[in-house]
Amino acid sequence: MNKISLILLVAVSSVIGTAFSGADQHSEKGASDLAKQAELLLKKQVLAESAWALTQAPITITASPSPRSAGGKHDFFSEADYWWPDPKNPDGPYISKDGLTNPDNFVEHRKVMIRFSKIIGALASAYKITGDEKFVKHAIKHFQAWFIDSNTLMNPNLLFAQAVKGRFTGRNYGIIDTIHLMEVAQGALVMQKAKSFNKATLSGIKKWFSDYTLWLNTSVPGIQEKTVKNNHATCWAMQVASFAKLCGDESMLDSLRVRYKTILLPNQMGNDGSFPLEIARTKAYGYSIFNLDAMTMICQILSTPKDNLFNFETVDGKSIKKGIEYLYPFIVDKSKWPLKPDVMYWENWPVAQPFLLVGAVQYNQSSWYSAWKKLDHKPQVEEVIRNLPIRNPLIWL
């Protein structure tokens, strides 16, 4: 190559590099603008919810023991949703009815955990917006009650979740119940550097989540849940990612990135971006939304500048972006959904799904943001709330 050619090549490369750099900066600015728009949109709601949260005293699972639990008062207990009395044997073991929730099953521990999540999520969001330490001071009372006070704490395991009368005192499927501790962990992460956050309380919180993460990875139910093929495995990974991030467990976070790339995404997503195992259920629409939310949050929690899971694609073209692109048309117009309506709660979906906002910010997609903006940001239906662990998106952005 002669000198003139070399000069031209360097000049062209410089121009191309500048063009791409400018495009990247424009994309990042657009994404940042969407995140700021979301904060402005939600600020009034956040401040109202945090005002409510400041009036709430701690209530943990010890306030509502169940005589049907095989565990003690510090053990979380729930009963599996889709199991019912057998009409042929009313006093015998329950039978399964997929997708149909039995309203008589014990759910009080779920309710107080969701309440805890709402309180911490609201307080952390308000602290992030205002920097006011009063939100941190009140959150600490709840953290101490759940994780430190020996009279009211919850044991860091889920041995007695989603029990089934006459069949199981607890099942691995119950591990999905603690997706509502994710915003608790993230709230602690957001608030941990506040002056009001004393080191002893923070250490106790991290010790609890570290112990629970260990149980999720080494117990029989934890290992069973980790290896399920559908949304349960996604939610296992999403939870562990959230808890490990709070605890600074880098080796666990690295292993989860590998798991997402080699197991979760390639095994659960179809070539069109759908989730075949969710589509096969009696609530295909709701479960598709739920699993996409969870997988998107895995990417949000685990992505780093060096390993951005939002840019990852399998050799056969599967990616989280493809998943969002597949479901998006059915979010903006549910009438286009090609399958039967869900057997329950069909009318209650979608709401302001996390995958829309996170995807909009990550890919600078204003249409996804617009769709998220128009949807319900404060759902009241218990089943929807139960399947919507991310209700305070500002603490995740």
N, C-alpha and C positions, 0 to 999 in steps of 0.2 A: 504494500500500500504506500503510495507516494505522500509527500508532506501535505499537499493541497487536499487530497482525499481524506487524510486523517483529520485535518482542520474542519472540513465539512461534516465529517461523521460526529466529531465532538460537539459541533454547533447544533446539529439536528438532535442529538441525544439530549443536549441541554434543554432545547425547546420542548421535546416530548416529556422530559422529566418535569419541567415546570408546569406543563399542561396537566399532567396527571396529579401533581402535587396540588395544583389549584382545584382540580375536581374533587380530590380527597377533602381538602379544606372546606369546600362548598358543601359537600355531603355531611361532614361533621357539624358544620354550622347549622344546616337544616335540621339534623337530628337534635342538636342542642336546643334549637328554637321550639321543636315539638315538645321536648321535655319541659321547657319553661311554660309553654302554653298549658300543658297538663297541670302544672303547679298552680297557675293562675285560675284555671277552671275549678280545681278541687279545694282551693284555699278556704273558701267559706265553709264548705262541708267539713274539712279537717278541723277548723277552729271550733265549730259547733260540736263535733264528736269529742274533741279533746276537753271541751268544757264539761260535757257529760262525764267523761272518764275521770276527771278530777274529783267528782262527787262520789265515785264508786269505791267501796271498801273491798278488800280482797276476799274472794270466796274460792276455795279449792275443792277438790274431789272429796275431802274428808267431811264436808258439810252434808253430803248426800250418799251415805252408804246404802248398798242394796243387799237385801237378804238372799238374793239369788246368786251373788258373787261367791266364787270359791276362794277369793283372795281376802286380804285384810282391808282396813279402812284407808290405807295409804296406796292401795293398788287401783289403778284405773280399771273401770269395768264398763263394758257395753255389750249389747246383744245384737246379733247379726240382723240386718234390715229385712232380708228377703225370706225369713223363716217364720212359719206359722203353725198353730195347732193343727193336728191331723183330725179332720172331721170324723174319720173312722175310729180314732183312738185319742179322744180329747186330752187325756191325762198322760199320753205317751210322748215319745220324742217328736220334736217339731219336724215339719217337712218344708221343702224349698219351693218358692214361687218367684222365679227370677224377675227382678225389676219391680216387684210389688212390695212396698214397705209396710211392715206390720206396725201400726201405731201404738201397740201395747208393749212393745219392747222397751227395755230400760235404756234411756239416753241422757240421763241427768249429768253424767260425767262429761259427755260430749258437749253439753250445753254450757257448763261452767268453763270448759277449756276454750270454747269458741268465744265466750264472754271475755276471758283472760286475753285472748288474741286480739279481740276488738279494742280492749282498753290499752294494751301496750302498743298496738299499731297506731291508734289515734294519738297517743302521747308522743311516740317517736316521730310521727309525721309533723305534729305541731312543733316539736323541738327542732326538727330539721328546718322548718320554715322560719321560726322566730328566734331560735337560740335561747329561749327562756328556760332557765333551770328548774322552774316549778314543775314542769312536766317530767323531768328526770326524777326529782325528789318523790313525786307520787308513784311513778313507775317502780321505784325501788321497793316500796311497801308490798307491791304485788309479786315482784321477783322473790323477795324474801319468804313470803307466804308459800309460794309454790315449790321453791327449790332449796330453802335453807332451814326454815323453822321446823323443828322436829315434830311439832304438834300438828302441822297442817300440810307438810310437803307431800308431793307425789313421788312414789318410788320410780326410779329410771328404768322401767321395763313395761312391756305391754303383754304380760302373760295371760291376762283375763279379758282381753278385748274381743268383741264380736263372738261371744259365747253363743251356743245353741242348746236350748233346753233338751236334756236327754241324750245329747250327742257330744258336745265339746264344752269344757270349762273356759276355753279360750282358743283362738285360731290365729294363724299368721296373718290372715286377711284383716284382722283388727288393727294391724300396724298403720294402716292408712288413716286411722283416726287422729294420729298426731301430726298430720299435715298442718293442723292449726297451731302447732308450736313453732312453725317456721317464722311467722311474723313476730313472735316473741323473741326468737333468736336474733332475727334481723333488727328488731327494735333495740335489743341490747347492744348490737354491733354499732348501730347509728349513735347511740347515746353514751357509749363507753368512755369517751374522752372528756365528757362533761365534768366540771369541777365537783359536782354533787355526787358523782358516781364513785363511792368509796371502793377501794381495792379489794377489801374482804368480800363484799357482796358480789362484785364482778367475778372474783375468783370462784366463789361458790356456784354462781350461775354456770360458768364455763366447766366446772367440775361435774355438775349435773349433766350437761349436754355431752361432755366427753364420755361419761359413764353410759349414757343412753346410746351414744353412737357405737360404743364397744359392744353393748348388748345387741344392737341391730345387726352387727357384723359377725357375732360369734354364737348367738343363741340359735336353737333349732328353729323357732318361729321366724327369727330375723333372716336366717339363711334361706328358709322356704320362701319368704316374701320377696327376697332379693332375686330369686330365680323364677318367679312366676312370669308368664309370657306377656301379660297385658298391662293395663294402667297401674296395677298394683306394684309392678317392678319399677315403672316410671316414678311413681310416688315414693317408693323406697329410696331411690337414688336422689330425688329432689329433696327429700327431708335430710338425708345424710349429708348432701352437699351444703345445705343451709347450716346445719349444726357444726359440720367440720370447718366451715368458713369462720364462724364465730370463734371456734377454738384454735384457729390457725393451724389446723392439721393438714399440712401440705401434701403429705404422702397419700392421705385419703382423697384429697381433691384431685390429685394426679390420677389415681386409680379410677375415679368416677369419670374423668374425661375420656379415658380409654374405654370404659364401659359404655359410655354414650356412643362413641364412634364405632365400636365393634359388636355391640349386642343390642342396645336399646333401639337406636335409629334403624339399623339395617334389618333387624328382626321384626319390628313392629310396624314399620311404614310400608305401604304398598308402593308400587312404581308410579302411581298417580298422585301420591301425597296423602292418601287416606290411611286409616288404621283398620285393617280388616278384622282384627279381633274385637274391636269396639263396635264396628258396623254389624257384627254378628249378634250383638246383644239386643234385648227387647227395648232398650233405651239407647239406640244407636247414635242419635243426634247428640244427646246430652253427654254420653261417654266419649264421643269423638272430640267434643269441645273440651271436656275435662282433661283428656290425655294430651291434647295439643297445648293447653295451658301449662300442664306439668312439664312437658318436654321443652317448651319455650323457656320456662323458668330454670330448668337445668342449664340451658345455654347461658341465661342471664347470670346465674350464680357462678358458674364455672369458667366463663370466658376470661381470658387475659389478653393483653396486647400481642403476646407471642403465640397464643393458642386460642383464637377466636372461633368458638363453636358455631357462631352464626354464619361463618364463611365455610364451614366444613361440608363436604359433599361426598357420599359414598361413590364407589366406582360405577355403580349403576344409576347414579343421579339422584339419590335420596338426600334431602336436606330439610332443615327446619323451615326454610323459606318456602320450599315446595309444599310443606304441610299447611302453612298459612295461606298460600295461594289457592290450595285445594278447597279449604273450608270457608274462606272469605266470602265467596258469592252466596253461600247458604246462610251466612250470618246477616248479610244485608237484605236478603230475600229468602226467608225460610220456606216459602212456597215452592222453591226450586229443589228442595231436598228430595232426592230420588227414591228414598226408602219410606217405609211406613212411619207414621208419627210414633213417638215414644209412648209406651204404655202408661207412663205417669209423668207429670210435670212438663209435658210437651209445650204447654202455653207459657211456661215460665222461663224458657231459654230463647235467645241468648240474653245475657246482661253485659255489663262493661267488662268483657273478657280481657285478662292480662295479656294474652298473646297478641291482641290487636295493638295495644299501646306499646308493649315492648318491641314488637315487630316493627311498628311505625317508627319508633326512635332508632332502632338498629339499622333499618334499611332506608330511612328517610322517606317513608311512604305516607304522604298526607291523606290519601284516601282511606287507609287503614285507621289513621288517627281520627278522621271525620266520623267513621263508622263507630269507633269506640266512644267518641264524644257524645253521640246521640243516644247511646244505650243507657240502661238503668245503672247508676253508680251506687245505689243504696238498696239492694234487693232485700225483701222482708221474708220471703219464703224460706223456711228452715232447710229444706232439701237443697235449694240453690246455694245457700250460705255454706252448708256442709261440704259442698263440692266446689267451693270457691275460696281456697286458702289465701289467695292474694287479694285483699280488699283495700290495702293501703299502698298503692303502687309507688308513691313518691319515695318511700324508704328504700325502694329497690333500684331506682334510676340513678 
